[in-house]
Amino acid sequence: DGNVYKTTTIGGQVWMAENLNYFDIEGAASSIKNDWCYWDKPENCESAGRLYTWKVAQRICPEGWRLPTKSDWESLLQEVGADSLNEILWKGSSKLKSKSGWENDGSGTDDFGFTALPAGMKFTTSTQDGFTYHGCSALMWAATEADGGAADSLAYHMYLDCSNDNAIVNTV
């Protein structure tokens, strides 16, 4: 796409250190939109990258890159010293968050140059369609589909929030 993305190495894994901002040309040709700028404002893509469906996120990674697996997210959290409180909840994610931009004093220390941004989310249900949590959350997809999940309905992600220092690795 002509963009050059920052990277960081944490525990032997190389991570993109900024959000992907690739316009899905294949999706644009479809009648179903699969990627967005928050509030459909291009300036939000420039500052925080694009928002993608899980299906699109799997196929648009730059050559040589892939979505992390659930296990990759767990390894990353272990490497930065987060404590696993159970199979889903991890305490100590502020080392991954950017130093600014998070509401409710939820910014982090960005100790590892991961620079997680609170880019928010796009949601679509049978009764609602909209954007939410810009400035307060980051949801980053995993390549791992949940066991027993219907196609494109249950996939793992890593979630950060402005109201606490927790990371959640779960399905959505």
C-alpha positions in Angstrom: 0.0 0.0 0.0 3.1 2.2 0.0 3.0 2.8 3.7 6.0 2.1 5.8 5.1 0.8 9.3 7.2 1.0 12.5 8.1 -2.3 14.2 9.3 -3.4 17.5 10.9 -6.7 18.7 9.6 -8.1 22.0 10.8 -11.5 23.2 12.0 -12.6 19.8 8.7 -11.7 18.1 8.6 -8.8 15.7 5.4 -6.7 16.0 4.0 -3.8 14.0 4.2 -0.8 16.3 1.4 1.1 14.7 -2.0 0.2 13.4 -2.5 -0.9 9.8 -4.0 1.7 7.5 -4.6 -0.3 4.4 -7.6 0.5 2.3 -9.3 -2.8 1.3 -9.6 -2.4 -2.5 -11.2 -5.8 -2.8 -13.8 -4.9 -0.2 -14.4 -1.5 -1.8 -15.5 -3.3 -4.9 -18.1 -5.2 -2.9 -21.5 -4.0 -1.7 -20.5 -5.0 1.9 -18.0 -2.6 3.5 -15.3 -4.3 5.5 -13.0 -1.6 6.7 -13.6 1.9 8.2 -12.1 5.1 9.5 -13.6 5.8 12.9 -16.7 8.0 12.3 -15.9 7.6 8.6 -13.4 10.5 8.9 -10.1 10.0 6.9 -8.1 11.9 9.6 -8.9 9.1 12.1 -7.3 6.6 9.7 -4.2 8.8 9.5 -3.8 9.0 13.3 -5.0 5.6 14.4 -5.3 3.3 11.4 -8.3 1.6 10.0 -10.9 -0.7 11.6 -11.4 -4.1 10.0 -13.7 -7.1 10.2 -11.9 -10.3 11.3 -12.2 -11.9 7.9 -10.6 -8.9 6.2 -7.9 -8.6 8.8 -6.8 -12.1 8.0 -6.2 -11.5 4.3 -4.8 -8.0 4.2 -1.6 -8.3 6.2 1.4 -7.0 4.3 3.5 -9.7 2.6 5.6 -11.6 5.1 3.2 -10.7 8.0 0.2 -12.4 9.6 -2.3 -11.8 12.4 -0.9 -13.0 15.7 -2.4 -16.2 17.2 -4.0 -16.3 20.6 -0.8 -17.9 21.8 1.2 -15.0 20.3 -0.8 -12.5 22.3 -0.3 -14.6 25.5 3.4 -14.8 24.8 3.6 -11.0 24.3 1.8 -10.3 27.5 4.2 -12.7 29.4 7.2 -11.0 27.8 6.1 -7.6 29.1 5.6 -8.9 32.6 1.8 -9.0 32.6 0.3 -11.5 35.1 -2.3 -14.0 34.0 -5.1 -13.9 36.5 -7.0 -16.6 34.6 -7.3 -17.9 31.1 -8.7 -14.6 29.8 -7.6 -11.7 32.1 -4.1 -10.3 32.3 -2.9 -7.6 34.7 -0.2 -5.2 33.6 -0.9 -4.1 30.1 0.1 -0.4 30.5 3.6 -1.2 29.1 2.0 -1.8 25.7 -0.2 1.3 25.6 0.9 4.6 24.0 2.0 7.4 26.4 -1.0 9.6 25.4 -4.4 9.5 23.8 -6.2 7.2 26.3 -9.1 8.7 28.2 -9.6 8.4 32.0 -5.8 8.7 32.7 -5.6 5.3 30.9 -2.4 6.0 28.9 0.5 3.7 29.4 4.3 3.8 29.6 5.0 2.2 26.1 8.1 0.5 27.6 8.5 -1.7 24.6 7.6 0.6 21.7 4.4 -1.3 20.9 2.4 2.0 21.1 -1.1 0.5 21.3 -3.6 3.3 20.4 -7.2 3.6 21.6 -8.6 3.4 18.1 -12.1 2.2 19.2 -14.3 -0.3 17.5 -16.9 -0.7 14.7 -19.9 -2.8 15.7 -22.7 -4.2 13.6 -25.6 -6.2 15.1 -29.0 -7.0 13.7 -30.4 -3.9 15.4 -27.4 -1.4 15.5 -24.5 -0.2 13.5 -22.0 2.3 14.7 -18.7 3.2 16.3 -17.7 3.1 19.9 -14.9 3.5 22.5 -12.6 5.8 20.5 -10.1 7.1 23.0 -10.9 4.3 25.4 -10.2 0.9 23.8 -8.1 -1.1 21.4 -9.3 -4.4 20.0 -6.6 -6.3 18.1 -7.6 -9.4 16.2 -5.9 -12.8 16.5 -5.8 -15.4 13.7 -7.3 -18.0 16.0 -10.9 -18.9 15.6 -12.8 -20.0 18.7 -13.5 -23.7 19.0 -17.1 -24.4 17.9 -17.5 -20.9 16.6 -19.7 -20.3 13.5 -17.7 -18.9 10.6 -16.7 -15.3 11.2 -18.6 -15.1 14.5 -16.2 -16.1 17.2 -12.5 -15.2 16.9 -9.9 -14.3 19.5 -8.6 -10.8 20.1 -6.5 -8.9 22.6 -8.4 -6.0 24.2 -7.0 -3.0 26.1 -9.2 -0.5 27.9 -8.7 3.1 29.3 -10.3 2.3 32.7 -7.7 -0.2 33.9 -4.3 -1.9 33.4 -5.8 -5.2 32.2 -5.6 -7.0 28.9 -8.2 -9.5 27.9 -7.5 -12.3 25.5 -10.9 -13.7 24.6 -13.4 -14.2 21.8 -15.7 -11.7 20.2 
